[in-house]
Amino acid sequence: MISALKWIAGAAAMTAVALTSLAHADDLGDDGRRADDSFLLLRDAVRQDDASKADFYAARLGDYSIPSYVDYYRLKPRLKDASYAEIRDFMKRYDGQAIVDRLRNDWLLDLGRKRDWATFDEQLPLFVLNDDTQVKCYALQSRALKGQKVAGEARELLTAPNGYGEPCAGLIATLYQAGQFNIDDLYAQLRLSGEYNATGQARRIAALLGGNEKKAVQAVDLPAIALAKGVGSGRVEHEIYIVAIGRMAKTSTKLAVLALNKASSKLSPQEQQEAWAAVALQSSYSLSQETTEYWQKSNGAALSIDQIQWKTRIALRNGDWKQVEKNIRSMPSSLRADPAWVYWLGRSLMVQAGSIQATGEAMQLFRSIADQSNFYGQLALEETGKLITIPQPGLPIGQSEVAPIAANPNFQRAIKFFSMRLRFEGTREWNWGLRGLSEREHLAAAEFARQNNILDRMVNTSDRTRIQVDYTQRFPSPHIDIMHPTTQTLGLDKAWVYGLIRQESRFIMDAQSHVGASGLMQVMPSTGRWVAKKIGLADFAQDMLSDVRTNILLGANYLNMVLGNMDGSQVLATAAYNAGPGRLRSWRSTLVKPMDSAVFIESIPFVETRTYVKNVMSNTTYYAALFEGRPQSLKARLGTVAPRGYTEQEQQESSFGSR
């Protein structure tokens, strides 16, 4: 645990460096503040694609401390009309900076739109991050036009139509016209369009198939009308109808099933299986009892990434370990390598064999991920017979090791952006500065972040190391002077609260979510008012949520209330804190008997909440190991979850021998 004194001492040690750094230069005096204001207005003008405003504000920033961003924002709104010489001049001037890679990303998209494949191919190898799906689609399209075989790579990439845009749509058309994609590839993409509510993509695929574009759009947007018109004739019409079935199931599984049963005689066995898979996927999200039957009827269908995962989750909930194994082994290799499915394949083999000693493959699977510090890595470690401990840190980071980080222009720009609350730009610059650093230098960068009170960067930076580790950086406990008495008074597990904060806000005090949650514990204004009234906090105002003490007080009290409503289950309370108690009650109502909490977590219908609960419970286990100074068991902490009304004894009896 990091003491408050260590935080203060660390900050004081950096004062001389911080005051002389570029990051703080513009914060001194009115001129610096006016320049920052102009920069923010320039940034907003570019976001609005207003080139004239961008030029106006850029002209006022001739001596700004970060000229590369001023020039980038001046160039970006007119990139499509700028000369290649001007773009290359920018890249040469600021060679090596993160903003050059950002401009290269923009330029590659423009080159792809212009079909200037020669320049595109020249620039692509220089794109360092190469993290843009649409750029990747253009890259595959360029290679396909040269006669290269790229269908396999394309199938792995093209799994989420809501992010395709024109580049990926063009890739699909190119591959189909070149004979690299067959008609089944197009039908798979059409069904994906329905899964992802991608109307434009459905229309484009229907056009490639020679089908009715209007019907494809209607199947996605107005499925009830599409179903009322009937199946139609021919495979294209049938596939469009299957899309409508899936879309209808999202609103009403019952109506979708009625429509499917009515149309079954006109659909081939394969088409029926695909339609049942579409129904089963939507039914899975509701965790209804009929879901298993729908998945059984889909046997033989080619399943999408989401479908095969949800078919597996439902098998997990049913305790059908043979089906779990079969499903995981049928997953694409890239998905099968996910730690979640590595773990569950191991569990399925272990349970089927009757004991962990009976299957070497299970142990091999567990060991393959047991060194990972994530939820499933921790669970796998315990399956090998070990508990979760905190590795011993190496030598403390000295100030001489921090000094080169503080002098690095990438980190200086990052600190400057963070001081202006431009977290996107700050994070980009920070991560760019980490490239090529050794593990020891990563720890030094994390210490620099700590000394500048940018705790999210400290955590994320320290998380990247594998051999040299410092878990006090990865799992900090700031504001302990407030947290300890608050949790002690409530009888609340301090490790759990810190585990939740680490996931909620990464210790960013002024964090604001897209729905309005604020502060360390991401308290909603309405929740804050309700809790304040409950605990007798007078004169509550929304801006009080930005105060550390008030935020922790209200957040901890709310968490304690949720915990009480969830019968003391940290797993259920964590899920309720994220998704809301109402949704959690609905998910819990689907339980007919106690369930392994790990299975319950894996089958939470919301991706965000599922990931959130895994991370919070994993964090909590590490915090407990830090605070208590002894090994911990995540499995024991998770335990089981039960329907409301189950006694603790009934819960234990039901779970006895299940593992």
Phi and psi in degrees as a GROMACS rama.xvg file:
@    title "Ramachandran Plot"
@    xaxis  label "Phi"
@    yaxis  label "Psi"
@TYPE xy
-89.4831  123.648  ILE-2
-79.272  159.509  SER-3
-62.5335  -35.377  ALA-4
-63.5887  -39.011  LEU-5
-64.7665  -36.936  LYS-6
-62.3748  -46.8598  TRP-7
-65.1525  -43.5772  ILE-8
-62.8137  -41.2826  ALA-9
-63.6484  -41.9151  GLY-10
-65.1785  -39.8936  ALA-11
-65.6082  -36.8971  ALA-12
-63.9585  -26.1194  ALA-13
-93.715  -1.316  MET-14
-57.6717  -46.378  THR-15
-62.9453  -41.9141  ALA-16
-65.7009  -44.6285  VAL-17
-64.4016  -40.8882  ALA-18
-68.9983  -25.3845  LEU-19
-96.5295  -1.9258  THR-20
-80.4267  158.71  SER-21
-58.3749  -33.2146  LEU-22
-60.8945  -25.6606  ALA-23
-108.41  -1.50567  HIS-24
-60.3477  -43.3207  ALA-25
-79.9677  -7.22868  ASP-26
-83.6943  -3.72587  ASP-27
-97.4231  104.134  LEU-28
98.3596  166.287  GLY-29
-65.7927  -35.8346  ASP-30
-60.7774  -42.1812  ASP-31
-64.1582  -41.3619  GLY-32
-66.9006  -38.835  ARG-33
-64.9571  -38.2041  ARG-34
-64.2762  -42.3264  ALA-35
-62.4212  -40.5029  ASP-36
-61.8451  -42.1652  ASP-37
-64.6247  -38.3502  SER-38
-62.9997  -42.2432  PHE-39
-64.0569  -38.0593  LEU-40
-67.7132  -37.2979  LEU-41
-61.0939  -46.1979  LEU-42
-59.9473  -43.3128  ARG-43
-64.8128  -38.3122  ASP-44
-62.2782  -39.6742  ALA-45
-68.6272  -38.5099  VAL-46
-62.7657  -29.6244  ARG-47
-88.4259  3.33977  GLN-48
57.1295  39.9228  ASP-49
-105.288  93.7215  ASP-50
-64.6877  -37.846  ALA-51
-66.0056  -43.4329  SER-52
-64.5194  -39.3646  LYS-53
-60.2125  -44.3165  ALA-54
-62.4002  -39.6986  ASP-55
-61.1678  -50.1195  PHE-56
-73.8787  -34.0125  TYR-57
-62.6943  -35.7498  ALA-58
-63.2508  -22.8507  ALA-59
-87.3315  0.467168  ARG-60
-121.325  39.3225  LEU-61
-61.2485  -31.5921  GLY-62
-111.695  24.4649  ASP-63
-66.2225  150.522  TYR-64
-70.213  -18.0804  SER-65
-123.882  74.8439  ILE-66
-63.8686  -27.5851  PRO-67
-62.1822  -37.2691  SER-68
-74.2634  -34.1326  TYR-69
-62.2868  -46.5415  VAL-70
-68.1615  -34.3975  ASP-71
-64.2014  -46.836  TYR-72
-68.1314  -26.04  TYR-73
-72.7641  -33.4743  ARG-74
-86.5418  -36.2923  LEU-75
-57.5336  -44.9565  LYS-76
-63.4431  -19.8291  PRO-77
-119.205  26.2135  ARG-78
-59.6114  -39.863  LEU-79
-66.3721  -20.4096  LYS-80
-106.638  -7.05849  ASP-81
-71.1935  151.074  ALA-82
-75.3391  151.683  SER-83
-61.4855  -32.7277  TYR-84
-63.2865  -40.6265  ALA-85
-66.064  -40.9251  GLU-86
-65.673  -43.8155  ILE-87
-65.7779  -34.7054  ARG-88
-63.2375  -42.8842  ASP-89
-59.1078  -46.0936  PHE-90
-65.0157  -35.9924  MET-91
-70.4889  -41.038  LYS-92
-62.4576  -39.5401  ARG-93
-114.775  30.7939  TYR-94
-51.8201  132.341  ASP-95
94.958  -10.6227  GLY-96
-88.6368  155.638  GLN-97
-60.9757  -34.7748  ALA-98
-67.327  -24.9616  ILE-99
-67.6288  -41.3168  VAL-100
-65.3418  -34.5512  ASP-101
-64.5547  -44.0139  ARG-102
-66.8789  -37.9359  LEU-103
-62.9881  -37.7194  ARG-104
-57.7787  -49.1434  ASN-105
-60.4176  -43.5296  ASP-106
-67.6701  -40.3653  TRP-107
-59.7758  -40.0061  LEU-108
-64.1943  -40.3821  LEU-109
-68.7369  -39.1217  ASP-110
-64.5175  -38.578  LEU-111
-63.8286  -42.9918  GLY-112
-61.1015  -36.2967  ARG-113
-82.0354  -6.88216  LYS-114
60.224  32.9758  ARG-115
-89.1337  77.1119  ASP-116
-70.0552  -27.1918  TRP-117
-64.2748  -49.0442  ALA-118
-70.2085  -37.1694  THR-119
-57.5314  -49.218  PHE-120
-65.1126  -29.4735  ASP-121
-69.9426  -39.7616  GLU-122
-85.0858  -28.0865  GLN-123
-56.1642  -44.9893  LEU-124
-63.8128  -17.7423  PRO-125
-88.7701  -7.47846  LEU-126
-77.9831  103.351  PHE-127
-69.0444  -51.4186  VAL-128
-70.9116  -41.3928  LEU-129
46.3406  51.2567  ASN-130
-116.904  18.075  ASP-131
-105.069  117.856  ASP-132
-59.2738  -40.149  THR-133
-68.8326  -35.9819  GLN-134
-63.1817  -40.4255  VAL-135
-62.6927  -36.7791  LYS-136
-65.6582  -42.2226  CYS-137
-62.5896  -39.3853  TYR-138
-62.2575  -43.1727  ALA-139
-67.2362  -37.1352  LEU-140
-64.3724  -42.0652  GLN-141
-60.497  -42.7286  SER-142
-68.1696  -39.7942  ARG-143
-63.478  -38.4835  ALA-144
-65.7346  -19.9776  LEU-145
-91.3391  2.86996  LYS-146
92.9026  5.73357  GLY-147
-77.6716  148.996  GLN-148
-85.8572  114.516  LYS-149
-129.427  8.69683  VAL-150
-59.0654  -41.8681  ALA-151
-61.956  -45.2542  GLY-152
-63.6736  -38.1384  GLU-153
-65.1232  -41.8859  ALA-154
-62.3511  -37.8979  ARG-155
-68.367  -32.1195  GLU-156
-81.2652  -37.74  LEU-157
-89.8338  75.5582  LEU-158
-122.682  -4.22738  THR-159
-140.532  88.0539  ALA-160
-60.0755  -21.4444  PRO-161
-68.8455  -8.56736  ASN-162
-114.415  12.4149  GLY-163
-70.7808  -56.7492  TYR-164
65.7269  -170.951  GLY-165
-64.1009  -38.0345  GLU-166
-58.9766  -45.8064  PRO-167
-75.4738  -33.2979  CYS-168
-62.0536  -40.9379  ALA-169
-65.5671  -36.3183  GLY-170
-62.8989  -44.3466  LEU-171
-59.9778  -45.9065  ILE-172
-62.5459  -43.2387  ALA-173
-61.6876  -45.1792  THR-174
-67.5163  -36.5721  LEU-175
-67.8237  -44.3514  TYR-176
-66.8336  -28.7046  GLN-177
-86.8781  -2.12143  ALA-178
81.0111  7.98101  GLY-179
-82.3595  -30.5326  GLN-180
-102.697  136.259  PHE-181
-100.446  -176.98  ASN-182
-66.1787  -29.6344  ILE-183
-66.9421  -33.2466  ASP-184
-61.8106  -41.3511  ASP-185
-67.0365  -41.3545  LEU-186
-65.9384  -36.9876  TYR-187
-62.4216  -39.9482  ALA-188
-68.1883  -34.5424  GLN-189
-64.4584  -43.9423  LEU-190
-65.8264  -36.5891  ARG-191
-61.9226  -36.7296  LEU-192
-59.0126  -38.514  SER-193
-67.5057  -43.5669  GLY-194
-57.7927  -39.3961  GLU-195
-100.97  9.61126  TYR-196
55.4887  40.5396  ASN-197
-99.3476  84.3802  ALA-198
-60.5249  -46.7954  THR-199
-60.8975  -40.7233  GLY-200
-66.5614  -39.5983  GLN-201
-60.5727  -42.1967  ALA-202
-62.7114  -43.8984  ARG-203
-66.0217  -40.9523  ARG-204
-66.6132  -40.691  ILE-205
-59.2289  -39.5001  ALA-206
-64.021  -42.7001  ALA-207
-61.8841  -33.6902  LEU-208
-82.5111  -4.34886  LEU-209
74.7296  21.8849  GLY-210
-94.9139  -176.998  GLY-211
-83.5815  110.516  ASN-212
-63.856  -38.2077  GLU-213
-62.557  -40.4621  LYS-214
-66.4635  -36.9026  LYS-215
-64.4859  -42.7931  ALA-216
-63.5275  -43.0114  VAL-217
-64.9237  -37.2077  GLN-218
-60.4599  -35.8155  ALA-219
-80.9478  -46.5881  VAL-220
-88.6203  -34.2051  ASP-221
-133.956  65.7018  LEU-222
-61.8457  -32.1699  PRO-223
-62.0826  -41.7316  ALA-224
-67.0343  -42.3552  ILE-225
-61.5822  -40.9475  ALA-226
-69.5037  -35.3089  LEU-227
-64.5638  -25.6352  ALA-228
-79.8497  -11.4541  LYS-229
92.1713  177.494  GLY-230
-71.695  -39.5744  VAL-231
82.5215  -174.193  GLY-232
-121.365  149.072  SER-233
88.9313  159.091  GLY-234
-66.1052  -38.6769  ARG-235
-59.5162  -46.8152  VAL-236
-61.7781  -38.8984  GLU-237
-65.1119  -43.407  HIS-238
-65.7556  -37.3844  GLU-239
-64.1206  -38.5811  ILE-240
-63.7918  -38.5608  TYR-241
-63.6954  -38.4167  ILE-242
-59.3168  -44.6839  VAL-243
-63.0486  -37.7409  ALA-244
-58.7837  -48.7412  ILE-245
-62.938  -40.9206  GLY-246
-67.3594  -38.1357  ARG-247
-65.9551  -37.5593  MET-248
-62.9382  -26.816  ALA-249
-64.6143  -33.2414  LYS-250
-91.553  -44.4294  THR-251
-149.138  104.112  SER-252
-60.6274  -37.6528  THR-253
-60.3596  -46.1633  LYS-254
-67.7185  -36.5337  LEU-255
-64.3807  -41.9989  ALA-256
-64.9346  -41.491  VAL-257
-59.9141  -45.2461  LEU-258
-65.1113  -39.9987  ALA-259
-66.9969  -44.3625  LEU-260
-61.3876  -38.8531  ASN-261
-65.2163  -34.7512  LYS-262
-94.2197  -5.62662  ALA-263
-54.8827  -38.4147  SER-264
-64.3378  -20.9116  SER-265
-95.8428  -6.66697  LYS-266
-103.037  145.545  LEU-267
-70.2914  161.63  SER-268
-53.9217  -40.9412  PRO-269
-64.936  -42.3297  GLN-270
-65.4245  -37.7278  GLU-271
-61.8051  -42.9027  GLN-272
-62.4945  -41.4808  GLN-273
-64.1338  -39.8936  GLU-274
-66.1847  -41.2442  ALA-275
-65.328  -34.4509  TRP-276
-64.1225  -38.5932  ALA-277
-64.3635  -40.5731  ALA-278
-67.7275  -44.0929  VAL-279
-62.0558  -38.1035  ALA-280
-60.6575  -49.047  LEU-281
-67.221  -36.5965  GLN-282
-65.7378  -31.8713  SER-283
-60.1135  -37.2221  SER-284
-64.9749  -25.0718  TYR-285
-92.4516  -6.64694  SER-286
56.5808  32.0181  LEU-287
-76.2255  156.936  SER-288
-65.9959  -26.6838  GLN-289
-74.239  -12.151  GLU-290
-57.4402  -42.0354  THR-291
-58.8178  -42.0973  THR-292
-61.9424  -41.746  GLU-293
-64.1201  -41.1016  TYR-294
-65.433  -36.9309  TRP-295
-63.0074  -38.1826  GLN-296
-70.7342  -18.0954  LYS-297
-87.4738  -4.53633  SER-298
-51.9241  127.88  ASN-299
105.809  -16.262  GLY-300
-75.1934  147.794  ALA-301
-77.6382  117.71  ALA-302
-97.9221  146.13  LEU-303
-76.609  173.85  SER-304
-58.1603  -47.0953  ILE-305
-65.9535  -39.3276  ASP-306
-64.7512  -45.9141  GLN-307
-67.1144  -33.3881  ILE-308
-69.7758  -41.187  GLN-309
-73.6985  -31.9141  TRP-310
-60.6803  -37.6596  LYS-311
-71.0768  -40.0846  THR-312
-63.7975  -39.7358  ARG-313
-66.2894  -37.7631  ILE-314
-63.4641  -37.4148  ALA-315
-60.1731  -47.2927  LEU-316
-62.2378  -31.7139  ARG-317
-82.0732  -8.6731  ASN-318
69.3871  23.9246  GLY-319
-91.4775  81.124  ASP-320
-68.7999  -30.2151  TRP-321
-64.3782  -41.0793  LYS-322
-68.9311  -37.2936  GLN-323
-57.8332  -48.8021  VAL-324
-60.0171  -47.1294  GLU-325
-59.4989  -44.3923  LYS-326
-64.6045  -45.2083  ASN-327
-65.4099  -40.5593  ILE-328
-66.1052  -20.7799  ARG-329
-88.4469  -6.06339  SER-330
-70.3435  153.009  MET-331
-57.0886  149.705  PRO-332
-57.4095  -37.9473  SER-333
-64.8534  -36.9988  SER-334
-75.9856  -38.4352  LEU-335
-63.1697  -23.7546  ARG-336
-81.1475  -7.56342  ALA-337
-60.8798  135.585  ASP-338
-52.927  -33.3545  PRO-339
-60.2168  -47.6455  ALA-340
-80.7375  -25.328  TRP-341
-61.9838  -46.0343  VAL-342
-64.4717  -47.854  TYR-343
-70.3159  -28.8596  TRP-344
-65.3236  -43.4543  LEU-345
-60.4127  -43.8347  GLY-346
-62.4752  -41.4038  ARG-347
-63.4153  -40.7137  SER-348
-66.7403  -40.0816  LEU-349
-64.075  -45.8057  MET-350
-66.851  -42.7399  VAL-351
-64.883  -33.702  GLN-352
-77.0926  -20.1266  ALA-353
94.9734  -19.8194  GLY-354
-159.13  155.026  SER-355
-68.0984  -26.5452  ILE-356
-73.0727  -16.3235  GLN-357
-80.9172  -9.43448  ALA-358
-138.919  112.924  THR-359
-69.4066  -30.5737  GLY-360
-64.0183  -39.6483  GLU-361
-60.2899  -46.2684  ALA-362
-64.088  -37.4078  MET-363
-63.2349  -40.9304  GLN-364
-64.5894  -45.4854  LEU-365
-61.703  -45.2718  PHE-366
-64.0841  -28.842  ARG-367
-66.9889  -20.6512  SER-368
-122.437  1.21825  ILE-369
-67.5926  -16.3776  ALA-370
-88.6809  0.0506063  ASP-371
-86.7486  137.476  GLN-372
-91.3822  33.9366  SER-373
-108.48  179.965  ASN-374
-52.4388  -52.6585  PHE-375
-77.2084  -26.4884  TYR-376
-63.7174  -41.2203  GLY-377
-64.9499  -45.6192  GLN-378
-63.3424  -39.7231  LEU-379
-64.5532  -39.8778  ALA-380
-58.2707  -42.3904  LEU-381
-67.2903  -32.3682  GLU-382
-66.1143  -23.3262  GLU-383
-85.2867  1.92726  THR-384
96.5047  9.54334  GLY-385
-112.032  157.028  LYS-386
-102.768  170.854  LEU-387
-88.9386  123.504  ILE-388
-127.486  167.532  THR-389
-97.3903  120.246  ILE-390
-61.6537  148.18  PRO-391
-68.5707  131.446  GLN-392
-72.8768  157.527  PRO-393
-82.0029  -157.481  GLY-394
-63.1634  141.557  LEU-395
-59.1676  148.335  PRO-396
-73.4814  126.072  ILE-397
-89.92  161.672  GLY-398
-64.1566  -27.1715  GLN-399
-66.4198  -25.8595  SER-400
-82.2952  -27.0485  GLU-401
-78.1167  -31.9682  VAL-402
-55.3652  -44.5782  ALA-403
-64.1338  -31.8532  PRO-404
-66.3174  -45.1869  ILE-405
-63.1085  -28.7242  ALA-406
-87.5845  -7.53382  ALA-407
-73.1943  124.577  ASN-408
-58.8967  -31.6235  PRO-409
-62.9966  -46.028  ASN-410
-71.2573  -32.1595  PHE-411
-63.6742  -44.3062  GLN-412
-63.3595  -39.3877  ARG-413
-60.2921  -47.0609  ALA-414
-61.5622  -40.0044  ILE-415
-59.9463  -47.6058  LYS-416
-65.3529  -40.8874  PHE-417
-61.6645  -36.6205  PHE-418
-65.714  -22.8418  SER-419
-96.917  6.87001  MET-420
63.7737  28.4211  ARG-421
-97.8671  77.9139  LEU-422
-69.4667  -33.0616  ARG-423
-62.7258  -50.6746  PHE-424
-66.4186  -39.9978  GLU-425
-62.7215  -43.0337  GLY-426
-66.4421  -39.2923  THR-427
-60.0167  -47.9155  ARG-428
-65.4582  -39.7184  GLU-429
-62.087  -50.509  TRP-430
-64.6082  -33.489  ASN-431
-64.2716  -39.5  TRP-432
-66.699  -23.6987  GLY-433
-76.4651  -17.1354  LEU-434
-58.9809  130.58  ARG-435
81.7477  -2.7066  GLY-436
-77.7344  148.429  LEU-437
-74.3872  170.258  SER-438
-62.5208  -39.7327  GLU-439
-62.2302  -40.0058  ARG-440
-69.1057  -31.6172  GLU-441
-62.114  -42.8443  HIS-442
-64.6327  -36.0956  LEU-443
-66.6205  -39.7208  ALA-444
-65.2483  -39.1142  ALA-445
-62.97  -39.2298  ALA-446
-65.8806  -38.6975  GLU-447
-61.3904  -40.6935  PHE-448
-64.1472  -40.9192  ALA-449
-60.8687  -44.6471  ARG-450
-67.6369  -21.084  GLN-451
-101.032  9.81522  ASN-452
59.0349  36.8846  ASN-453
-109.713  76.6733  ILE-454
-71.3808  -27.8278  LEU-455
-64.8504  -37.5923  ASP-456
-71.4739  -34.8709  ARG-457
-59.5167  -48.7995  MET-458
-62.6912  -50.9621  VAL-459
-65.2424  -36.5407  ASN-460
-69.8854  -46.2081  THR-461
-65.6711  -31.7212  SER-462
-61.8187  -18.311  ASP-463
-79.4436  -17.2463  ARG-464
-81.5981  153.714  THR-465
-123.867  -32.7538  ARG-466
-102.072  -53.8017  ILE-467
-91.2912  114.263  GLN-468
-129.012  150.583  VAL-469
-138.214  100.674  ASP-470
-75.1852  -13.9244  TYR-471
-72.6896  -24.7514  THR-472
-77.5661  -41.7912  GLN-473
-69.6735  -32.4132  ARG-474
-129.718  71.3691  PHE-475
-74.495  160.827  PRO-476
-133.938  66.6421  SER-477
-68.7421  162.904  PRO-478
59.2885  33.1359  HIS-479
-64.0558  -27.4668  ILE-480
-66.1176  -24.6836  ASP-481
-92.6176  -42.284  ILE-482
-66.2836  -44.8249  MET-483
-60.1169  -52.1142  HIS-484
-66.5355  -30.798  PRO-485
-66.0116  -49.8884  THR-486
-69.6142  -34.3889  THR-487
-64.7317  -42.1702  GLN-488
-63.3783  -39.3303  THR-489
-83.1414  -12.4531  LEU-490
70.0259  31.6444  GLY-491
-98.881  143.142  LEU-492
-69.0957  111.52  ASP-493
-62.168  -38.1166  LYS-494
-60.8095  -38.7416  ALA-495
-67.153  -42.3592  TRP-496
-63.6338  -44.1162  VAL-497
-65.8425  -37.4039  TYR-498
-61.3973  -36.3452  GLY-499
-71.8011  -43.4813  LEU-500
-61.7734  -41.4593  ILE-501
-57.313  -36.0342  ARG-502
-82.7623  -37.8074  GLN-503
-66.5782  -52.3383  GLU-504
-129.85  -5.84931  SER-505
52.4167  30.1128  ARG-506
68.8176  23.294  PHE-507
-86.0168  110.623  ILE-508
-66.4444  -35.3835  MET-509
-95.9592  21.6921  ASP-510
-61.624  137.168  ALA-511
-130.945  126.02  GLN-512
-84.1429  169.3  SER-513
-68.8476  -15.4502  HIS-514
-103.636  3.28478  VAL-515
103.361  2.89626  GLY-516
-68.6698  146.286  ALA-517
-129.885  150.363  SER-518
77.1909  -171.195  GLY-519
-53.8848  -45.4257  LEU-520
-99.6426  11.5193  MET-521
47.5181  59.6428  GLN-522
-86.9711  129.474  VAL-523
-72.2183  144.606  MET-524
-54.3018  -43.0162  PRO-525
-65.0366  -38.7293  SER-526
-65.92  -42.2364  THR-527
-58.4299  -43.6154  GLY-528
-64.66  -42.4679  ARG-529
-64.2839  -46.059  TRP-530
-66.9199  -40.8802  VAL-531
-57.8606  -41.179  ALA-532
-65.9197  -40.6464  LYS-533
-63.3617  -38.6539  LYS-534
-97.3605  2.02985  ILE-535
79.1667  27.6453  GLY-536
-83.5406  107.511  LEU-537
-77.7165  155.575  ALA-538
57.9508  37.863  ASP-539
-65.5197  136.55  PHE-540
-132.111  150.341  ALA-541
-57.5401  -37.7397  GLN-542
-67.8447  -12.0172  ASP-543
-67.3779  -18.4248  MET-544
-67.3405  -16.2926  LEU-545
-83.3663  -9.14319  SER-546
-84.2493  128.158  ASP-547
-56.2794  -48.7553  VAL-548
-62.3801  -45.3109  ARG-549
-67.3111  -40.6399  THR-550
-62.0273  -45.2712  ASN-551
-66.1632  -41.8913  ILE-552
-59.8825  -49.2849  LEU-553
-71.4063  -42.9377  LEU-554
-63.8717  -43.7991  GLY-555
-66.6372  -40.9214  ALA-556
-64.6195  -41.2691  ASN-557
-64.3304  -43.1538  TYR-558
-60.8973  -38.9745  LEU-559
-66.1544  -38.6995  ASN-560
-64.8544  -42.9064  MET-561
-63.4575  -41.9265  VAL-562
-58.5969  -42.8722  LEU-563
-62.3049  -39.2427  GLY-564
-70.8232  -18.6738  ASN-565
-105.36  27.9363  MET-566
56.7945  31.7789  ASP-567
79.5923  8.02788  GLY-568
-84.0797  115.725  SER-569
-63.4947  -34.84  GLN-570
-62.6254  -51.6591  VAL-571
-65.3804  -40.9894  LEU-572
-66.7248  -37.4086  ALA-573
-62.9132  -45.1141  THR-574
-62.69  -40.5588  ALA-575
-67.7316  -35.4136  ALA-576
-62.2167  -34.8869  TYR-577
-85.5764  -49.01  ASN-578
-96.0944  -13.7962  ALA-579
103.072  140.509  GLY-580
-59.1104  -32.8988  PRO-581
-63.0027  -47.1977  GLY-582
-64.3351  -39.8307  ARG-583
-63.6841  -39.9954  LEU-584
-60.9177  -38.8023  ARG-585
-64.0358  -45.6159  SER-586
-65.6916  -38.6217  TRP-587
-68.0329  -30.9574  ARG-588
-66.2819  -15.4403  SER-589
-80.1327  -10.1231  THR-590
-75.6826  136.909  LEU-591
-109.003  -13.7682  VAL-592
-159.991  168.594  LYS-593
-56.1625  145.26  PRO-594
-131.706  142.698  MET-595
-50.4965  126.01  ASP-596
-61.2328  -33.452  SER-597
-63.8996  -36.7404  ALA-598
-67.3141  -43.8962  VAL-599
-59.6837  -44.9446  PHE-600
-62.7954  -45.3504  ILE-601
-63.9887  -22.9694  GLU-602
-105.409  18.2049  SER-603
-65.6089  129.252  ILE-604
-66.1916  -27.6935  PRO-605
-89.6655  125.586  PHE-606
-58.4484  -45.6865  VAL-607
-59.6483  -46.913  GLU-608
-69.1581  -39.4173  THR-609
-58.5886  -47.9191  ARG-610
-65.8851  -40.8196  THR-611
-59.6356  -48.9817  TYR-612
-64.9304  -42.1078  VAL-613
-57.1009  -47.7129  LYS-614
-68.0015  -41.4538  ASN-615
-63.4982  -44.8461  VAL-616
-69.107  -34.9474  MET-617
-65.5943  -47.7416  SER-618
-56.141  -46.2542  ASN-619
-58.1876  -39.9104  THR-620
-64.5906  -41.0205  THR-621
-67.7369  -41.7498  TYR-622
-61.409  -41.1373  TYR-623
-61.635  -40.2813  ALA-624
-64.2236  -38.4744  ALA-625
-67.1621  -48.7998  LEU-626
-69.5874  -39.3998  PHE-627
-91.9566  -17.2821  GLU-628
67.7034  29.7158  GLY-629
-147.221  161.032  ARG-630
-60.4862  152.583  PRO-631
-128.305  158.375  GLN-632
-119.018  114.883  SER-633
-68.1087  -38.8718  LEU-634
-57.9047  -44.0237  LYS-635
-66.881  -38.2824  ALA-636
-65.3214  -38.9627  ARG-637
-70.2547  -49.0495  LEU-638
57.3092  -138.1  GLY-639
-124.228  160.266  THR-640
-114.849  149.086  VAL-641
-134.708  159.479  ALA-642
-60.6626  153.694  PRO-643
-60.2397  136.015  ARG-644
103.026  -14.1561  GLY-645
-69.3477  136.49  TYR-646
-79.6183  161.002  THR-647
-60.7945  -37.6549  GLU-648
-66.8352  -42.5619  GLN-649
-62.568  -37.2269  GLU-650
-65.3044  -43.5185  GLN-651
-66.1947  -41.3977  GLN-652
-64.5683  -38.529  GLU-653
-68.9101  -35.4542  SER-654
-87.9718  -11.743  SER-655
-61.5408  126.771  PHE-656
81.4838  -0.64978  GLY-657
-71.7092  -18.5503  SER-658
